[in-house]
Amino acid sequence: MMKNVGGIDRILRVVVGLALIVAAAVHYVGGWGYVGVVPLATGIIGWCPAYRLLGMNTCRSA
């Protein structure tokens, strides 16, 4: 599994993921907010299956 998510992209994914999860936890948005687990996980891992399918790569080292 080669990393395909780079610097700023990873930071944004983690921030957006956490924001969605917190918003769902405090009932600001509905249960759909827990979908924030996906960007959070891809940001932490550094690999996105959708990027792989689309042939995208934002990671400089790859």
Phi and psi restraints in degrees (range 20) as a CNS / XPLOR table:
assign (resid 1 and name C) (resid 2 and name N)
       (resid 2 and name CA) (resid 2 and name C) 1.0 -83.9 20.0 2
assign (resid 2 and name N) (resid 2 and name CA)
       (resid 2 and name C) (resid 3 and name N) 1.0 136.8 20.0 2
assign (resid 2 and name C) (resid 3 and name N)
       (resid 3 and name CA) (resid 3 and name C) 1.0 -63.6 20.0 2
assign (resid 3 and name N) (resid 3 and name CA)
       (resid 3 and name C) (resid 4 and name N) 1.0 137.0 20.0 2
assign (resid 3 and name C) (resid 4 and name N)
       (resid 4 and name CA) (resid 4 and name C) 1.0 -134.0 20.0 2
assign (resid 4 and name N) (resid 4 and name CA)
       (resid 4 and name C) (resid 5 and name N) 1.0 9.1 20.0 2
assign (resid 4 and name C) (resid 5 and name N)
       (resid 5 and name CA) (resid 5 and name C) 1.0 -119.6 20.0 2
assign (resid 5 and name N) (resid 5 and name CA)
       (resid 5 and name C) (resid 6 and name N) 1.0 118.1 20.0 2
assign (resid 5 and name C) (resid 6 and name N)
       (resid 6 and name CA) (resid 6 and name C) 1.0 -101.4 20.0 2
assign (resid 6 and name N) (resid 6 and name CA)
       (resid 6 and name C) (resid 7 and name N) 1.0 177.7 20.0 2
assign (resid 6 and name C) (resid 7 and name N)
       (resid 7 and name CA) (resid 7 and name C) 1.0 -19.8 20.0 2
assign (resid 7 and name N) (resid 7 and name CA)
       (resid 7 and name C) (resid 8 and name N) 1.0 -84.5 20.0 2
assign (resid 7 and name C) (resid 8 and name N)
       (resid 8 and name CA) (resid 8 and name C) 1.0 -63.7 20.0 2
assign (resid 8 and name N) (resid 8 and name CA)
       (resid 8 and name C) (resid 9 and name N) 1.0 -38.3 20.0 2
assign (resid 8 and name C) (resid 9 and name N)
       (resid 9 and name CA) (resid 9 and name C) 1.0 -59.1 20.0 2
assign (resid 9 and name N) (resid 9 and name CA)
       (resid 9 and name C) (resid 10 and name N) 1.0 -43.3 20.0 2
assign (resid 9 and name C) (resid 10 and name N)
       (resid 10 and name CA) (resid 10 and name C) 1.0 -64.5 20.0 2
assign (resid 10 and name N) (resid 10 and name CA)
       (resid 10 and name C) (resid 11 and name N) 1.0 -44.7 20.0 2
assign (resid 10 and name C) (resid 11 and name N)
       (resid 11 and name CA) (resid 11 and name C) 1.0 -60.9 20.0 2
assign (resid 11 and name N) (resid 11 and name CA)
       (resid 11 and name C) (resid 12 and name N) 1.0 -46.9 20.0 2
assign (resid 11 and name C) (resid 12 and name N)
       (resid 12 and name CA) (resid 12 and name C) 1.0 -62.0 20.0 2
assign (resid 12 and name N) (resid 12 and name CA)
       (resid 12 and name C) (resid 13 and name N) 1.0 -40.5 20.0 2
assign (resid 12 and name C) (resid 13 and name N)
       (resid 13 and name CA) (resid 13 and name C) 1.0 -62.7 20.0 2
assign (resid 13 and name N) (resid 13 and name CA)
       (resid 13 and name C) (resid 14 and name N) 1.0 -43.7 20.0 2
assign (resid 13 and name C) (resid 14 and name N)
       (resid 14 and name CA) (resid 14 and name C) 1.0 -65.2 20.0 2
assign (resid 14 and name N) (resid 14 and name CA)
       (resid 14 and name C) (resid 15 and name N) 1.0 -45.2 20.0 2
assign (resid 14 and name C) (resid 15 and name N)
       (resid 15 and name CA) (resid 15 and name C) 1.0 -64.3 20.0 2
assign (resid 15 and name N) (resid 15 and name CA)
       (resid 15 and name C) (resid 16 and name N) 1.0 -47.1 20.0 2
assign (resid 15 and name C) (resid 16 and name N)
       (resid 16 and name CA) (resid 16 and name C) 1.0 -65.1 20.0 2
assign (resid 16 and name N) (resid 16 and name CA)
       (resid 16 and name C) (resid 17 and name N) 1.0 -42.1 20.0 2
assign (resid 16 and name C) (resid 17 and name N)
       (resid 17 and name CA) (resid 17 and name C) 1.0 -60.0 20.0 2
assign (resid 17 and name N) (resid 17 and name CA)
       (resid 17 and name C) (resid 18 and name N) 1.0 -47.9 20.0 2
assign (resid 17 and name C) (resid 18 and name N)
       (resid 18 and name CA) (resid 18 and name C) 1.0 -63.5 20.0 2
assign (resid 18 and name N) (resid 18 and name CA)
       (resid 18 and name C) (resid 19 and name N) 1.0 -41.1 20.0 2
assign (resid 18 and name C) (resid 19 and name N)
       (resid 19 and name CA) (resid 19 and name C) 1.0 -61.5 20.0 2
assign (resid 19 and name N) (resid 19 and name CA)
       (resid 19 and name C) (resid 20 and name N) 1.0 -42.9 20.0 2
assign (resid 19 and name C) (resid 20 and name N)
       (resid 20 and name CA) (resid 20 and name C) 1.0 -65.6 20.0 2
assign (resid 20 and name N) (resid 20 and name CA)
       (resid 20 and name C) (resid 21 and name N) 1.0 -42.0 20.0 2
assign (resid 20 and name C) (resid 21 and name N)
       (resid 21 and name CA) (resid 21 and name C) 1.0 -64.7 20.0 2
assign (resid 21 and name N) (resid 21 and name CA)
       (resid 21 and name C) (resid 22 and name N) 1.0 -44.3 20.0 2
assign (resid 21 and name C) (resid 22 and name N)
       (resid 22 and name CA) (resid 22 and name C) 1.0 -65.1 20.0 2
assign (resid 22 and name N) (resid 22 and name CA)
       (resid 22 and name C) (resid 23 and name N) 1.0 -42.4 20.0 2
assign (resid 22 and name C) (resid 23 and name N)
       (resid 23 and name CA) (resid 23 and name C) 1.0 -61.0 20.0 2
assign (resid 23 and name N) (resid 23 and name CA)
       (resid 23 and name C) (resid 24 and name N) 1.0 -37.9 20.0 2
assign (resid 23 and name C) (resid 24 and name N)
       (resid 24 and name CA) (resid 24 and name C) 1.0 -71.3 20.0 2
assign (resid 24 and name N) (resid 24 and name CA)
       (resid 24 and name C) (resid 25 and name N) 1.0 -38.3 20.0 2
assign (resid 24 and name C) (resid 25 and name N)
       (resid 25 and name CA) (resid 25 and name C) 1.0 -66.3 20.0 2
assign (resid 25 and name N) (resid 25 and name CA)
       (resid 25 and name C) (resid 26 and name N) 1.0 -32.8 20.0 2
assign (resid 25 and name C) (resid 26 and name N)
       (resid 26 and name CA) (resid 26 and name C) 1.0 -96.5 20.0 2
assign (resid 26 and name N) (resid 26 and name CA)
       (resid 26 and name C) (resid 27 and name N) 1.0 12.4 20.0 2
assign (resid 26 and name C) (resid 27 and name N)
       (resid 27 and name CA) (resid 27 and name C) 1.0 62.6 20.0 2
assign (resid 27 and name N) (resid 27 and name CA)
       (resid 27 and name C) (resid 28 and name N) 1.0 29.2 20.0 2
assign (resid 27 and name C) (resid 28 and name N)
       (resid 28 and name CA) (resid 28 and name C) 1.0 -76.9 20.0 2
assign (resid 28 and name N) (resid 28 and name CA)
       (resid 28 and name C) (resid 29 and name N) 1.0 -35.5 20.0 2
assign (resid 28 and name C) (resid 29 and name N)
       (resid 29 and name CA) (resid 29 and name C) 1.0 -124.0 20.0 2
assign (resid 29 and name N) (resid 29 and name CA)
       (resid 29 and name C) (resid 30 and name N) 1.0 170.3 20.0 2
assign (resid 29 and name C) (resid 30 and name N)
       (resid 30 and name CA) (resid 30 and name C) 1.0 -73.1 20.0 2
assign (resid 30 and name N) (resid 30 and name CA)
       (resid 30 and name C) (resid 31 and name N) 1.0 -171.2 20.0 2
assign (resid 30 and name C) (resid 31 and name N)
       (resid 31 and name CA) (resid 31 and name C) 1.0 -62.5 20.0 2
assign (resid 31 and name N) (resid 31 and name CA)
       (resid 31 and name C) (resid 32 and name N) 1.0 -19.9 20.0 2
assign (resid 31 and name C) (resid 32 and name N)
       (resid 32 and name CA) (resid 32 and name C) 1.0 -61.3 20.0 2
assign (resid 32 and name N) (resid 32 and name CA)
       (resid 32 and name C) (resid 33 and name N) 1.0 -19.4 20.0 2
assign (resid 32 and name C) (resid 33 and name N)
       (resid 33 and name CA) (resid 33 and name C) 1.0 -62.4 20.0 2
assign (resid 33 and name N) (resid 33 and name CA)
       (resid 33 and name C) (resid 34 and name N) 1.0 -21.6 20.0 2
assign (resid 33 and name C) (resid 34 and name N)
       (resid 34 and name CA) (resid 34 and name C) 1.0 -70.8 20.0 2
assign (resid 34 and name N) (resid 34 and name CA)
       (resid 34 and name C) (resid 35 and name N) 1.0 -5.1 20.0 2
assign (resid 34 and name C) (resid 35 and name N)
       (resid 35 and name CA) (resid 35 and name C) 1.0 -64.9 20.0 2
assign (resid 35 and name N) (resid 35 and name CA)
       (resid 35 and name C) (resid 36 and name N) 1.0 -12.5 20.0 2
assign (resid 35 and name C) (resid 36 and name N)
       (resid 36 and name CA) (resid 36 and name C) 1.0 -61.0 20.0 2
assign (resid 36 and name N) (resid 36 and name CA)
       (resid 36 and name C) (resid 37 and name N) 1.0 -13.7 20.0 2
assign (resid 36 and name C) (resid 37 and name N)
       (resid 37 and name CA) (resid 37 and name C) 1.0 -62.9 20.0 2
assign (resid 37 and name N) (resid 37 and name CA)
       (resid 37 and name C) (resid 38 and name N) 1.0 -33.1 20.0 2
assign (resid 37 and name C) (resid 38 and name N)
       (resid 38 and name CA) (resid 38 and name C) 1.0 -66.3 20.0 2
assign (resid 38 and name N) (resid 38 and name CA)
       (resid 38 and name C) (resid 39 and name N) 1.0 -55.5 20.0 2
assign (resid 38 and name C) (resid 39 and name N)
       (resid 39 and name CA) (resid 39 and name C) 1.0 -64.7 20.0 2
assign (resid 39 and name N) (resid 39 and name CA)
       (resid 39 and name C) (resid 40 and name N) 1.0 -32.7 20.0 2
assign (resid 39 and name C) (resid 40 and name N)
       (resid 40 and name CA) (resid 40 and name C) 1.0 -61.8 20.0 2
assign (resid 40 and name N) (resid 40 and name CA)
       (resid 40 and name C) (resid 41 and name N) 1.0 -48.2 20.0 2
assign (resid 40 and name C) (resid 41 and name N)
       (resid 41 and name CA) (resid 41 and name C) 1.0 -64.3 20.0 2
assign (resid 41 and name N) (resid 41 and name CA)
       (resid 41 and name C) (resid 42 and name N) 1.0 -44.3 20.0 2
assign (resid 41 and name C) (resid 42 and name N)
       (resid 42 and name CA) (resid 42 and name C) 1.0 -68.0 20.0 2
assign (resid 42 and name N) (resid 42 and name CA)
       (resid 42 and name C) (resid 43 and name N) 1.0 -31.5 20.0 2
assign (resid 42 and name C) (resid 43 and name N)
       (resid 43 and name CA) (resid 43 and name C) 1.0 -70.0 20.0 2
assign (resid 43 and name N) (resid 43 and name CA)
       (resid 43 and name C) (resid 44 and name N) 1.0 -39.5 20.0 2
assign (resid 43 and name C) (resid 44 and name N)
       (resid 44 and name CA) (resid 44 and name C) 1.0 -71.3 20.0 2
assign (resid 44 and name N) (resid 44 and name CA)
       (resid 44 and name C) (resid 45 and name N) 1.0 -44.7 20.0 2
assign (resid 44 and name C) (resid 45 and name N)
       (resid 45 and name CA) (resid 45 and name C) 1.0 -72.4 20.0 2
assign (resid 45 and name N) (resid 45 and name CA)
       (resid 45 and name C) (resid 46 and name N) 1.0 -37.1 20.0 2
assign (resid 45 and name C) (resid 46 and name N)
       (resid 46 and name CA) (resid 46 and name C) 1.0 87.6 20.0 2
assign (resid 46 and name N) (resid 46 and name CA)
       (resid 46 and name C) (resid 47 and name N) 1.0 14.9 20.0 2
assign (resid 46 and name C) (resid 47 and name N)
       (resid 47 and name CA) (resid 47 and name C) 1.0 -137.0 20.0 2
assign (resid 47 and name N) (resid 47 and name CA)
       (resid 47 and name C) (resid 48 and name N) 1.0 131.4 20.0 2
assign (resid 47 and name C) (resid 48 and name N)
       (resid 48 and name CA) (resid 48 and name C) 1.0 -122.9 20.0 2
assign (resid 48 and name N) (resid 48 and name CA)
       (resid 48 and name C) (resid 49 and name N) 1.0 120.6 20.0 2
assign (resid 48 and name C) (resid 49 and name N)
       (resid 49 and name CA) (resid 49 and name C) 1.0 -63.4 20.0 2
assign (resid 49 and name N) (resid 49 and name CA)
       (resid 49 and name C) (resid 50 and name N) 1.0 -32.7 20.0 2
assign (resid 49 and name C) (resid 50 and name N)
       (resid 50 and name CA) (resid 50 and name C) 1.0 -65.8 20.0 2
assign (resid 50 and name N) (resid 50 and name CA)
       (resid 50 and name C) (resid 51 and name N) 1.0 -39.8 20.0 2
assign (resid 50 and name C) (resid 51 and name N)
       (resid 51 and name CA) (resid 51 and name C) 1.0 -61.3 20.0 2
assign (resid 51 and name N) (resid 51 and name CA)
       (resid 51 and name C) (resid 52 and name N) 1.0 -39.1 20.0 2
assign (resid 51 and name C) (resid 52 and name N)
       (resid 52 and name CA) (resid 52 and name C) 1.0 -62.2 20.0 2
assign (resid 52 and name N) (resid 52 and name CA)
       (resid 52 and name C) (resid 53 and name N) 1.0 -46.3 20.0 2
assign (resid 52 and name C) (resid 53 and name N)
       (resid 53 and name CA) (resid 53 and name C) 1.0 -63.9 20.0 2
assign (resid 53 and name N) (resid 53 and name CA)
       (resid 53 and name C) (resid 54 and name N) 1.0 -35.7 20.0 2
assign (resid 53 and name C) (resid 54 and name N)
       (resid 54 and name CA) (resid 54 and name C) 1.0 -88.4 20.0 2
assign (resid 54 and name N) (resid 54 and name CA)
       (resid 54 and name C) (resid 55 and name N) 1.0 -4.8 20.0 2
assign (resid 54 and name C) (resid 55 and name N)
       (resid 55 and name CA) (resid 55 and name C) 1.0 73.2 20.0 2
assign (resid 55 and name N) (resid 55 and name CA)
       (resid 55 and name C) (resid 56 and name N) 1.0 24.9 20.0 2
assign (resid 55 and name C) (resid 56 and name N)
       (resid 56 and name CA) (resid 56 and name C) 1.0 -94.0 20.0 2
assign (resid 56 and name N) (resid 56 and name CA)
       (resid 56 and name C) (resid 57 and name N) 1.0 156.7 20.0 2
assign (resid 56 and name C) (resid 57 and name N)
       (resid 57 and name CA) (resid 57 and name C) 1.0 -158.2 20.0 2
assign (resid 57 and name N) (resid 57 and name CA)
       (resid 57 and name C) (resid 58 and name N) 1.0 121.7 20.0 2
assign (resid 57 and name C) (resid 58 and name N)
       (resid 58 and name CA) (resid 58 and name C) 1.0 -110.0 20.0 2
assign (resid 58 and name N) (resid 58 and name CA)
       (resid 58 and name C) (resid 59 and name N) 1.0 7.4 20.0 2
assign (resid 58 and name C) (resid 59 and name N)
       (resid 59 and name CA) (resid 59 and name C) 1.0 -95.2 20.0 2
assign (resid 59 and name N) (resid 59 and name CA)
       (resid 59 and name C) (resid 60 and name N) 1.0 124.4 20.0 2
assign (resid 59 and name C) (resid 60 and name N)
       (resid 60 and name CA) (resid 60 and name C) 1.0 -68.5 20.0 2
assign (resid 60 and name N) (resid 60 and name CA)
       (resid 60 and name C) (resid 61 and name N) 1.0 -34.2 20.0 2
assign (resid 60 and name C) (resid 61 and name N)
       (resid 61 and name CA) (resid 61 and name C) 1.0 -76.3 20.0 2
assign (resid 61 and name N) (resid 61 and name CA)
       (resid 61 and name C) (resid 62 and name N) 1.0 -10.6 20.0 2
